[in-house]
Amino acid sequence: MKGKYFSNIVFSVPGLFVLLCVVFGIIAPNTFGNVVNFLFGLTTDNFGWFYLLSVFSIVVFLIGLAISKYGKIRLGGKDAKPEFKFHSWIAMLFSAGLGVGLVFWGVAEPMSHFFTTPFRDVEALSTDAARLAMGYSFFHWGVSQWSVFAIMGLVMAFMQFNKKKDLLMSTALEPVTGTNRGIKNTIDILAVIATVMGVATSIGLGVLQTNGGLNAVFNIPISVWVQLGIIAVMFVGYMASSTTGLQKGIRILSNINMYLAILLLLFVFVTGPTIFILESFVLGISDYITNFVQYSLRLQPYAGGTWVKDWTIFYWAWAIAWSPFVGAFIARVSRGRTIREFIVGVLVIPPLISCFWIAVFGGSALYLDLNKGTDIAGAVNVDVTVALFQLLDQLPLTMIASILGILLIFTFLITSADSATFIMASMTSNGSLNPGLFLKVVWGVLMAAIASVLLFTGGLEALQTASLISALPFTIVVLLLIFSIMKMLRHEIVPISKRELKRHKKIMEQIKREE
């Protein structure tokens, strides 16, 4: 029975690649770390421009598509009705908009930019640095990142609901690449490898932050062995959840996860500097819109430095690596929406939620450092994993809030890994909607193993490098999706709106009168 899986190269090749990385990391951790560092430098030095230009091009294309006549085409056909009511659809986009990465960076990113500013002419730890930190954080969690998920989700939804085909990446690109089996397998292999590394990055970030929380609350030491223990406990949790299926384990944990996130958000919003949060949110949105093009295409060939490589380019690579997973989710819940509704919904709602999260958590930390004499930015500069708990330490009910934060991170870890094992099992079983338990277990083990090796050999830097490298070839695949969806849309009948129909009737009546 298992032989059929190993004969499938879309399963065996990525599985073997990840396994070899794990073995290499265990046998020669120092060499593995050196190779990772070399590849990081090679990728960022030579291809940073490619990541920035690619993501900006996707944003421009999606905006153009939304306002074009094709925006009226409905996912599922002209008679399709939305599967979920609008508020339910918004709630599910909300759940997709939050993740363990946002919980990790919600305080850590603004405070990192506040301590080490993106521009050298802005004084660190100043009010100007605080404003810049918030605006740049909004940019990183805004439209650009979600445009990658949107193009992926749009093509997946169109293929599944309009063309009645599977959700494999190779199928989505058939209008461009054809049906050659070798090309299709190569595309699917790249998609699986990118997803594994993107998920491993998210798992690793969550584990680092969980360890930071346990240290802040229970004085448990920050060490790689504690982190490996957290991965082991998490592995048991997400494998137990995965075996119960979508309707039980994943659904229950996702609901718990959302309640915890909303509860913590409201707690910090109410007990923190509420007016400052609201004002910084509005101003941050203004700065984000004003500087969007500049930030989108910013590189440092004249001034030197690595800031853009360390932040923007990492984020875009991480989004590309993570996109098959998030794209599949938003595709699944968007049946019956028009292309215009889909693009506007995905490019506006989750980014707004993400920016508000950053305004609440990052804004509170900035306020405390600027007005109350705390040094959260200094603590974050020493150890980025303790950022959230440094903030909670300054608010009432510190112990309860910190335990809530740890629970939130841990449930995010389990739900993300749980859903990812399902998606990867589906991707490696010809797009099956009910992949076998064996595949879920294999990918669950490999995800935990590669996250452990990356933490053991290089920590945060190794996690960032894994996404960066794996996303490079897959970026080409994502760009090809633009051409694929355009080729398919050209053959679609664009529905006529009521206004156009009225105008057409008037013209016909006028022609008849003239005759």
TORMIZA-641323 format. One record per residue (C-alpha): residue number from 1; x, y, z. Coordinates in steps of 0.05 Angstrom, whole numbers, m for minus. Layout:
N
+-----+--------+--------+--------+
! pos !      x !      y !      z !
+-----+--------+--------+--------+
! NUM !      X !      Y !      Z !
...
+-----+--------+--------+--------+
// end
This chain:
515
+-----+--------+--------+--------+
! pos !      x !      y !      z !
+-----+--------+--------+--------+
!   1 !      0 !      0 !      0 !
!   2 !     56 !     48 !     18 !
!   3 !     92 !     32 !    m47 !
!   4 !     43 !     74 !    m87 !
!   5 !     64 !    135 !    m48 !
!   6 !    139 !    124 !    m58 !
!   7 !    128 !    113 !   m133 !
!   8 !     97 !    182 !   m136 !
!   9 !    156 !    229 !   m147 !
!  10 !    117 !    290 !   m124 !
!  11 !    117 !    256 !    m55 !
!  12 !    184 !    219 !    m57 !
!  13 !    230 !    274 !    m85 !
!  14 !    210 !    331 !    m36 !
!  15 !    206 !    280 !     21 !
!  16 !    276 !    255 !      6 !
!  17 !    303 !    326 !     m2 !
!  18 !    276 !    347 !     66 !
!  19 !    300 !    282 !     98 !
!  20 !    371 !    293 !     70 !
!  21 !    371 !    364 !     98 !
!  22 !    351 !    337 !    166 !
!  23 !    405 !    283 !    165 !
!  24 !    457 !    333 !    141 !
!  25 !    438 !    381 !    197 !
!  26 !    443 !    326 !    249 !
!  27 !    509 !    296 !    225 !
!  28 !    545 !    361 !    209 !
!  29 !    509 !    419 !    243 !
!  30 !    566 !    469 !    236 !
!  31 !    575 !    454 !    162 !
!  32 !    500 !    457 !    152 !
!  33 !    498 !    525 !    186 !
!  34 !    555 !    551 !    142 !
!  35 !    520 !    527 !     79 !
!  36 !    455 !    561 !    101 !
!  37 !    492 !    627 !    114 !
!  38 !    527 !    623 !     46 !
!  39 !    461 !    610 !     10 !
!  40 !    428 !    668 !     48 !
!  41 !    481 !    717 !     24 !
!  42 !    480 !    689 !    m46 !
!  43 !    404 !    696 !    m52 !
!  44 !    396 !    765 !    m21 !
!  45 !    456 !    795 !    m56 !
!  46 !    436 !    772 !   m126 !
!  47 !    360 !    764 !   m125 !
!  48 !    332 !    815 !    m76 !
!  49 !    310 !    858 !   m135 !
!  50 !    273 !    799 !   m164 !
!  51 !    231 !    788 !   m101 !
!  52 !    213 !    862 !    m96 !
!  53 !    195 !    870 !   m169 !
!  54 !    155 !    805 !   m170 !
!  55 !    111 !    823 !   m111 !
!  56 !     99 !    894 !   m135 !
!  57 !     79 !    867 !   m204 !
!  58 !     29 !    820 !   m171 !
!  59 !     m3 !    878 !   m132 !
!  60 !     m9 !    920 !   m196 !
!  61 !    m39 !    862 !   m235 !
!  62 !    m91 !    846 !   m182 !
!  63 !   m114 !    918 !   m176 !
!  64 !   m119 !    922 !   m252 !
!  65 !   m158 !    856 !   m254 !
!  66 !   m206 !    879 !   m200 !
!  67 !   m226 !    942 !   m238 !
!  68 !   m228 !    908 !   m306 !
!  69 !   m289 !    876 !   m338 !
!  70 !   m264 !    808 !   m314 !
!  71 !   m277 !    829 !   m242 !
!  72 !   m351 !    813 !   m253 !
!  73 !   m337 !    739 !   m266 !
!  74 !   m362 !    696 !   m209 !
!  75 !   m321 !    639 !   m178 !
!  76 !   m364 !    578 !   m191 !
!  77 !   m401 !    604 !   m251 !
!  78 !   m453 !    659 !   m264 !
!  79 !   m507 !    623 !   m222 !
!  80 !   m462 !    607 !   m163 !
!  81 !   m483 !    633 !    m96 !
!  82 !   m433 !    650 !    m40 !
!  83 !   m424 !    588 !      2 !
!  84 !   m415 !    630 !     65 !
!  85 !   m452 !    694 !     85 !
!  86 !   m411 !    758 !     80 !
!  87 !   m397 !    764 !    155 !
!  88 !   m376 !    691 !    159 !
!  89 !   m330 !    700 !     99 !
!  90 !   m300 !    761 !    132 !
!  91 !   m290 !    721 !    197 !
!  92 !   m253 !    667 !    159 !
!  93 !   m209 !    717 !    124 !
!  94 !   m197 !    746 !    193 !
!  95 !   m173 !    679 !    218 !
!  96 !   m127 !    672 !    158 !
!  97 !   m101 !    742 !    170 !
!  98 !    m75 !    724 !    238 !
!  99 !    m20 !    674 !    248 !
! 100 !     37 !    655 !    292 !
! 101 !     82 !    701 !    251 !
! 102 !     39 !    762 !    267 !
! 103 !     37 !    744 !    341 !
! 104 !    113 !    738 !    339 !
! 105 !    127 !    803 !    302 !
! 106 !     68 !    845 !    328 !
! 107 !    113 !    876 !    382 !
! 108 !    181 !    853 !    358 !
! 109 !    180 !    887 !    289 !
! 110 !    160 !    958 !    309 !
! 111 !    208 !    956 !    368 !
! 112 !    265 !    930 !    324 !
! 113 !    254 !    987 !    274 !
! 114 !    249 !   1036 !    333 !
! 115 !    317 !   1012 !    359 !
! 116 !    351 !   1005 !    291 !
! 117 !    316 !   1050 !    241 !
! 118 !    304 !   1032 !    168 !
! 119 !    337 !   1097 !    145 !
! 120 !    404 !   1121 !    171 !
! 121 !    383 !   1195 !    175 !
! 122 !    328 !   1179 !    226 !
! 123 !    351 !   1180 !    298 !
! 124 !    339 !   1115 !    335 !
! 125 !    291 !   1115 !    395 !
! 126 !    261 !   1182 !    374 !
! 127 !    189 !   1201 !    358 !
! 128 !    207 !   1201 !    284 !
! 129 !    235 !   1130 !    292 !
! 130 !    170 !   1108 !    326 !
! 131 !    127 !   1135 !    269 !
! 132 !    172 !   1104 !    216 !
! 133 !    172 !   1038 !    253 !
! 134 !     96 !   1034 !    253 !
! 135 !     89 !   1054 !    180 !
! 136 !    141 !   1004 !    156 !
! 137 !    111 !    948 !    199 !
! 138 !     43 !    962 !    166 !
! 139 !     76 !    957 !     98 !
! 140 !    106 !    889 !    113 !
! 141 !     39 !    861 !    137 !
! 142 !     m4 !    896 !     86 !
! 143 !    m27 !    890 !     14 !
! 144 !     39 !    865 !    m15 !
! 145 !     43 !    802 !     28 !
! 146 !    m31 !    787 !     17 !
! 147 !    m26 !    798 !    m58 !
! 148 !     16 !    734 !    m62 !
! 149 !    m37 !    695 !    m24 !
! 150 !    m92 !    728 !    m67 !
! 151 !    m62 !    708 !   m135 !
! 152 !    m51 !    637 !   m110 !
! 153 !   m121 !    632 !    m80 !
! 154 !   m154 !    664 !   m141 !
! 155 !   m124 !    614 !   m191 !
! 156 !   m139 !    556 !   m144 !
! 157 !   m211 !    577 !   m135 !
! 158 !   m221 !    589 !   m210 !
! 159 !   m192 !    521 !   m227 !
! 160 !   m233 !    485 !   m174 !
! 161 !   m300 !    520 !   m181 !
! 162 !   m302 !    543 !   m254 !
! 163 !   m259 !    491 !   m289 !
! 164 !   m277 !    433 !   m242 !
! 165 !   m204 !    411 !   m235 !
! 166 !   m159 !    394 !   m176 !
! 167 !   m120 !    443 !   m133 !
! 168 !    m50 !    423 !   m156 !
! 169 !     m3 !    479 !   m176 !
! 170 !     14 !    443 !   m240 !
! 171 !    m59 !    442 !   m260 !
! 172 !    m66 !    516 !   m247 !
! 173 !     m8 !    529 !   m295 !
! 174 !    m32 !    482 !   m351 !
! 175 !    m56 !    541 !   m395 !
! 176 !     17 !    565 !   m396 !
! 177 !     60 !    503 !   m387 !
! 178 !     17 !    450 !   m420 !
! 179 !      5 !    379 !   m395 !
! 180 !     76 !    351 !   m401 !
! 181 !     83 !    304 !   m342 !
! 182 !    156 !    323 !   m328 !
! 183 !    139 !    398 !   m325 !
! 184 !     78 !    385 !   m282 !
! 185 !    117 !    343 !   m232 !
! 186 !    172 !    395 !   m228 !
! 187 !    122 !    450 !   m211 !
! 188 !     88 !    408 !   m158 !
! 189 !    155 !    388 !   m127 !
! 190 !    176 !    461 !   m122 !
! 191 !    109 !    478 !    m90 !
! 192 !    115 !    423 !    m38 !
! 193 !    187 !    442 !    m19 !
! 194 !    170 !    516 !    m14 !
! 195 !    109 !    500 !     30 !
! 196 !    149 !    455 !     76 !
! 197 !    202 !    508 !     87 !
! 198 !    150 !    563 !     96 !
! 199 !    113 !    523 !    148 !
! 200 !    178 !    503 !    182 !
! 201 !    195 !    577 !    188 !
! 202 !    128 !    592 !    221 !
! 203 !    135 !    533 !    268 !
! 204 !    205 !    554 !    287 !
! 205 !    184 !    626 !    302 !
! 206 !    127 !    601 !    345 !
! 207 !    172 !    554 !    383 !
! 208 !    223 !    609 !    396 !
! 209 !    169 !    655 !    422 !
! 210 !    138 !    600 !    465 !
! 211 !    206 !    589 !    497 !
! 212 !    212 !    664 !    509 !
! 213 !    144 !    664 !    542 !
! 214 !    160 !    605 !    587 !
! 215 !    224 !    640 !    607 !
! 216 !    187 !    705 !    624 !
! 217 !    131 !    671 !    663 !
! 218 !    162 !    608 !    693 !
! 219 !    236 !    624 !    688 !
! 220 !    247 !    563 !    643 !
! 221 !    315 !    574 !    608 !
! 222 !    319 !    595 !    535 !
! 223 !    355 !    537 !    502 !
! 224 !    352 !    495 !    439 !
! 225 !    335 !    434 !    482 !
! 226 !    274 !    467 !    511 !
! 227 !    254 !    487 !    440 !
! 228 !    261 !    415 !    416 !
! 229 !    217 !    393 !    474 !
! 230 !    164 !    444 !    454 !
! 231 !    166 !    417 !    383 !
! 232 !    157 !    346 !    410 !
! 233 !     95 !    366 !    450 !
! 234 !     68 !    406 !    391 !
! 235 !     79 !    347 !    345 !
! 236 !     36 !    302 !    389 !
! 237 !    m18 !    356 !    390 !
! 238 !    m22 !    369 !    316 !
! 239 !    m17 !    296 !    296 !
! 240 !    m74 !    279 !    345 !
! 241 !   m115 !    336 !    316 !
! 242 !    m99 !    317 !    244 !
! 243 !   m123 !    245 !    253 !
! 244 !   m192 !    269 !    276 !
! 245 !   m204 !    307 !    210 !
! 246 !   m226 !    376 !    190 !
! 247 !   m293 !    376 !    225 !
! 248 !   m267 !    358 !    294 !
! 249 !   m196 !    372 !    313 !
! 250 !   m179 !    428 !    265 !
! 251 !   m246 !    463 !    271 !
! 252 !   m248 !    461 !    348 !
! 253 !   m176 !    484 !    355 !
! 254 !   m186 !    540 !    305 !
! 255 !   m246 !    566 !    344 !
! 256 !   m207 !    564 !    409 !
! 257 !   m150 !    599 !    374 !
! 258 !   m193 !    656 !    350 !
! 259 !   m226 !    667 !    418 !
! 260 !   m157 !    671 !    451 !
! 261 !   m132 !    720 !    398 !
! 262 !   m192 !    766 !    405 !
! 263 !   m189 !    762 !    481 !
! 264 !   m115 !    781 !    483 !
! 265 !   m125 !    836 !    431 !
! 266 !   m183 !    867 !    471 !
! 267 !   m144 !    862 !    536 !
! 268 !    m84 !    900 !    509 !
! 269 !   m128 !    950 !    473 !
! 270 !   m168 !    967 !    536 !
! 271 !   m112 !    965 !    588 !
! 272 !    m61 !    997 !    541 !
! 273 !    m59 !   1069 !    514 !
! 274 !   m125 !   1064 !    475 !
! 275 !   m126 !   1134 !    445 !
! 276 !    m52 !   1129 !    426 !
! 277 !    m66 !   1061 !    393 !
! 278 !   m124 !   1090 !    351 !
! 279 !    m84 !   1151 !    331 !
! 280 !    m22 !   1111 !    313 !
! 281 !    m66 !   1063 !    272 !
! 282 !    m95 !   1120 !    230 !
! 283 !    m28 !   1155 !    222 !
! 284 !      6 !   1089 !    205 !
! 285 !    m45 !   1076 !    150 !
! 286 !    m32 !   1145 !    122 !
! 287 !     43 !   1135 !    122 !
! 288 !     35 !   1066 !     91 !
! 289 !     m7 !   1092 !     33 !
! 290 !     39 !   1152 !     22 !
! 291 !    103 !   1111 !     19 !
! 292 !     76 !   1048 !    m14 !
! 293 !    113 !   1052 !    m80 !
! 294 !    178 !   1075 !    m49 !
! 295 !    179 !   1019 !      2 !
! 296 !    157 !    968 !    m50 !
! 297 !    217 !    981 !    m95 !
! 298 !    268 !   1003 !    m43 !
! 299 !    338 !    974 !    m48 !
! 300 !    405 !    999 !    m23 !
! 301 !    456 !    996 !    m80 !
! 302 !    485 !   1064 !    m65 !
! 303 !    482 !   1069 !     11 !
! 304 !    499 !    996 !     24 !
! 305 !    470 !    960 !     85 !
! 306 !    428 !    898 !     94 !
! 307 !    364 !    926 !    125 !
! 308 !    319 !    913 !     64 !
! 309 !    348 !    843 !     55 !
! 310 !    338 !    826 !    128 !
! 311 !    266 !    850 !    130 !
! 312 !    227 !    864 !     66 !
! 313 !    259 !    811 !     23 !
! 314 !    253 !    759 !     78 !
! 315 !    179 !    775 !     86 !
! 316 !    164 !    770 !     12 !
! 317 !    201 !    703 !      7 !
! 318 !    165 !    677 !     68 !
! 319 !     98 !    697 !     38 !
! 320 !    114 !    663 !    m28 !
! 321 !    135 !    599 !      8 !
! 322 !     73 !    601 !     51 !
! 323 !     26 !    618 !     m6 !
! 324 !      2 !    548 !    m28 !
! 325 !    m23 !    537 !     42 !
! 326 !    m59 !    603 !     53 !
! 327 !    m81 !    606 !    m19 !
! 328 !   m116 !    539 !    m14 !
! 329 !   m152 !    562 !     49 !
! 330 !   m179 !    627 !     20 !
! 331 !   m198 !    592 !    m45 !
! 332 !   m238 !    540 !     m7 !
! 333 !   m281 !    592 !     28 !
! 334 !   m292 !    640 !    m31 !
! 335 !   m339 !    601 !    m76 !
! 336 !   m394 !    646 !   m104 !
! 337 !   m355 !    711 !    m97 !
! 338 !   m339 !    753 !   m158 !
! 339 !   m266 !    762 !   m176 !
! 340 !   m273 !    836 !   m156 !
! 341 !   m303 !    817 !    m88 !
! 342 !   m249 !    765 !    m78 !
! 343 !   m191 !    812 !    m93 !
! 344 !   m218 !    871 !    m54 !
! 345 !   m236 !    826 !      5 !
! 346 !   m169 !    791 !      9 !
! 347 !   m127 !    853 !     m4 !
! 348 !   m164 !    898 !     45 !
! 349 !   m193 !    859 !    103 !
! 350 !   m135 !    815 !    128 !
! 351 !    m84 !    871 !    119 !
! 352 !   m128 !    919 !    159 !
! 353 !   m135 !    868 !    215 !
! 354 !    m60 !    855 !    215 !
! 355 !    m45 !    929 !    217 !
! 356 !    m93 !    939 !    275 !
! 357 !    m60 !    882 !    313 !
! 358 !      8 !    915 !    303 !
! 359 !    m21 !    982 !    325 !
! 360 !    m49 !    951 !    389 !
! 361 !     12 !    911 !    409 !
! 362 !     69 !    950 !    375 !
! 363 !     36 !   1017 !    389 !
! 364 !     29 !   1001 !    464 !
! 365 !    102 !    982 !    468 !
! 366 !    124 !   1045 !    432 !
! 367 !     81 !   1088 !    478 !
! 368 !    112 !   1057 !    540 !
! 369 !    183 !   1068 !    515 !
! 370 !    169 !   1139 !    493 !
! 371 !    128 !   1162 !    553 !
! 372 !    139 !   1115 !    612 !
! 373 !    214 !   1104 !    610 !
! 374 !    211 !   1030 !    596 !
! 375 !    264 !    997 !    551 !
! 376 !    224 !    945 !    513 !
! 377 !    263 !    962 !    449 !
! 378 !    329 !    948 !    484 !
! 379 !    304 !    881 !    510 !
! 380 !    278 !    863 !    440 !
! 381 !    346 !    881 !    410 !
! 382 !    378 !    830 !    458 !
! 383 !    326 !    776 !    448 !
! 384 !    270 !    785 !    397 !
! 385 !    231 !    725 !    423 !
! 386 !    211 !    759 !    489 !
! 387 !    180 !    821 !    456 !
! 388 !    106 !    803 !    470 !
! 389 !    120 !    784 !    542 !
! 390 !    161 !    847 !    555 !
! 391 !     99 !    887 !    536 !
! 392 !     51 !    844 !    577 !
! 393 !     98 !    853 !    637 !
! 394 !     81 !    928 !    637 !
! 395 !      5 !    916 !    637 !
! 396 !    m43 !    894 !    692 !
! 397 !    m55 !    820 !    705 !
! 398 !     14 !    804 !    676 !
! 399 !     14 !    730 !    696 !
! 400 !    m55 !    716 !    668 !
! 401 !    m42 !    755 !    604 !
! 402 !     25 !    721 !    593 !
! 403 !     m4 !    651 !    602 !
! 404 !    m59 !    671 !    553 !
! 405 !     m5 !    693 !    505 !
! 406 !     32 !    627 !    511 !
! 407 !    m32 !    588 !    499 !
! 408 !    m48 !    631 !    438 !
! 409 !     20 !    619 !    407 !
! 410 !     17 !    544 !    422 !
! 411 !    m53 !    536 !    392 !
! 412 !    m31 !    576 !    331 !
! 413 !     27 !    528 !    324 !
! 414 !    m17 !    467 !    327 !
! 415 !    m72 !    494 !    280 !
! 416 !    m20 !    519 !    229 !
! 417 !     19 !    453 !    229 !
! 418 !    m46 !    413 !    230 !
! 419 !    m74 !    448 !    168 !
! 420 !     m6 !    447 !    133 !
! 421 !      1 !    371 !    140 !
! 422 !    m68 !    364 !    108 !
! 423 !    m50 !    411 !     51 !
! 424 !     18 !    378 !     38 !
! 425 !    m13 !    308 !     41 !
! 426 !    m64 !    332 !    m10 !
! 427 !    m10 !    363 !    m55 !
! 428 !     28 !    297 !    m56 !
! 429 !    m32 !    252 !    m70 !
! 430 !    m55 !    283 !   m136 !
! 431 !    m96 !    337 !   m101 !
! 432 !   m139 !    289 !    m61 !
! 433 !   m190 !    323 !    m16 !
! 434 !   m183 !    265 !     33 !
! 435 !   m109 !    247 !     36 !
! 436 !    m88 !    185 !     74 !
! 437 !    m64 !    184 !    146 !
! 438 !      5 !    157 !    124 !
! 439 !     20 !    220 !     84 !
! 440 !     m3 !    265 !    141 !
! 441 !     43 !    229 !    190 !
! 442 !    103 !    231 !    142 !
! 443 !     96 !    306 !    129 !
! 444 !     82 !    319 !    203 !
! 445 !    147 !    284 !    222 !
! 446 !    187 !    318 !    167 !
! 447 !    161 !    387 !    185 !
! 448 !    178 !    378 !    258 !
! 449 !    246 !    349 !    240 !
! 450 !    267 !    405 !    192 !
! 451 !    243 !    459 !    241 !
! 452 !    284 !    425 !    296 !
! 453 !    347 !    422 !    253 !
! 454 !    340 !    495 !    231 !
! 455 !    332 !    517 !    304 !
! 456 !    391 !    474 !    326 !
! 457 !    439 !    498 !    271 !
! 458 !    422 !    571 !    265 !
! 459 !    360 !    594 !    302 !
! 460 !    322 !    653 !    273 !
! 461 !    372 !    666 !    217 !
! 462 !    368 !    594 !    192 !
! 463 !    292 !    596 !    193 !
! 464 !    292 !    660 !    151 !
! 465 !    342 !    630 !    102 !
! 466 !    300 !    567 !     92 !
! 467 !    241 !    608 !     67 !
! 468 !    285 !    654 !     26 !
! 469 !    321 !    599 !    m13 !
! 470 !    261 !    553 !    m24 !
! 471 !    218 !    611 !    m48 !
! 472 !    267 !    632 !   m103 !
! 473 !    249 !    581 !   m157 !
! 474 !    177 !    581 !   m134 !
! 475 !    172 !    656 !   m147 !
! 476 !    175 !    641 !   m221 !
! 477 !    116 !    593 !   m213 !
! 478 !     76 !    647 !   m177 !
! 479 !     90 !    698 !   m232 !
! 480 !     67 !    648 !   m285 !
! 481 !      0 !    646 !   m249 !
! 482 !    m14 !    716 !   m276 !
! 483 !     m8 !    692 !   m347 !
! 484 !    m47 !    629 !   m331 !
! 485 !   m108 !    665 !   m302 !
! 486 !   m108 !    716 !   m359 !
! 487 !   m108 !    661 !   m412 !
! 488 !   m167 !    627 !   m377 !
! 489 !   m206 !    691 !   m367 !
! 490 !   m202 !    710 !   m441 !
! 491 !   m246 !    651 !   m457 !
! 492 !   m298 !    668 !   m404 !
! 493 !   m364 !    702 !   m418 !
! 494 !   m364 !    766 !   m378 !
! 495 !   m433 !    778 !   m347 !
! 496 !   m470 !    841 !   m365 !
! 497 !   m490 !    886 !   m307 !
! 498 !   m561 !    913 !   m299 !
! 499 !   m537 !    983 !   m316 !
! 500 !   m504 !    959 !   m380 !
! 501 !   m566 !    918 !   m398 !
! 502 !   m610 !    980 !   m389 !
! 503 !   m563 !   1021 !   m432 !
! 504 !   m564 !    966 !   m485 !
! 505 !   m640 !    965 !   m486 !
! 506 !   m644 !   1040 !   m493 !
! 507 !   m596 !   1039 !   m552 !
! 508 !   m635 !    983 !   m586 !
! 509 !   m701 !   1021 !   m575 !
! 510 !   m670 !   1084 !   m605 !
! 511 !   m646 !   1045 !   m666 !
! 512 !   m716 !   1016 !   m677 !
! 513 !   m748 !   1085 !   m672 !
! 514 !   m699 !   1113 !   m723 !
! 515 !   m715 !   1055 !   m770 !
+-----+--------+--------+--------+
// end
